[in-house]
């Protein structure tokens, strides 16, 4: 028995857990790194719940409507502009796991 329907194109990704560097959040003029640390899937009846890691992921980041170029794994290493202090970083993280894809939006306040 599987925890997904073949009609759905893979497992149902409920949410994504993030790990950020630095942990305190994005800072103007500095590098901000986003890494998905696990996926939340529907319960499958196992005794121990596991949060699997995505097969692949990509990031798209904007500040004040302007796209920021990302580098590193999935383009999720972002250098923030020095003038971004007090603005909002909008990030769309797209994860893929066993054929299923989900785009999850996140917002961060830049200090």
Secondary structure, 3 states (H helix, E strand, C coil): CCCCCHHHCCCCEEEEEEEEECCCCCCCCCEEEEEEEEEEECCCCCCCCCCCCCCEEEEEEEECCEEECEECHHHCEEECCHHHCCCEEEEEEEEEECCEEEEEEEEEECC
